[in-house]
């Protein structure tokens, strides 16, 4: 089929230093695999980074990105009593169909087109449960439900105090205890499905925007638990055919160190091994492997592979 988006897989590496890369929403503690000692980062966390980045850009370039899923009520019609998705849908109807909605026959198509105006829907999918205009778009871009770090980690207990008193009748601040990650090299594994892209309206420009958002959102994060993070390497493994698939793409990058993995504290403590990545590039199923990094040592290591299918990409 012509004009399909390229089928591909994504490997995105970023490091975290004495942070909480992805806390459990119930406990606030870092997600962690006790058996393997690897920390875990969820797909929802990465999607939130991307959405928040687009929302931030809208502050300096109003209206550049339409976003469906918000963390606040800024894009919900004032006074709305609808649930989150329904309320957001109503605000989009009001914005793009200020006079009146289309008739019942045209409503389903119009609702689909309305959702497709949102870049996060074109990327990650979205849903409308509105009567007569129900739409369910599967996102062509998906990430692994939980993504383990490349290194093992021993979590560290961190105690802190608050200047605010624990209750109104006390003068002293409260004391809290949490666990932090001394160092983690996080690897996010994702997929871009060309068939789902047809229904969501995904474009190549959207994919370019996604890659820029992933890279920049990590570097720009400035909350207390996410500030000390840095984007390291972004790879897109592009297939020759829309039905091709290779096993074990999440195992193509590894690290070597003279230290125990739990003792790693910075990038100088280990080196990258891209041998398996180069081996996979020789497969007929691979059209090209594209990468982006701003770290000279990684650039040199990949260039030294001397593989014509592994080429640098640019970010918009």
ABEGO torsion letter per residue (X at the ends): XBGBBBBBBBBBBBBBBGBBABBBAAAGBBBBBAAAGBBBBBAAAAAAAAAAAAAAAAAABBGABBBABBABAAABBBGBABBAAAAAAAAAAAAABAABBBBAAAAAAAAAAAAAABAAAAAAEBBBABBGABBBBBBABBBBABBBBABBBBBBBBBBBBABBABAABABBBBBBBBBBABBBBBBBBBBBAAAAAAAGBBAAAAAAAAAAAAAAAAABABAAAABBBBABBBBBBBABAABBBBGAAAABBBBBABBAAABABAAABBBBAAAAAAAAABAABABBBBBBABAAAAAAAAAAGBAABBBBBBX
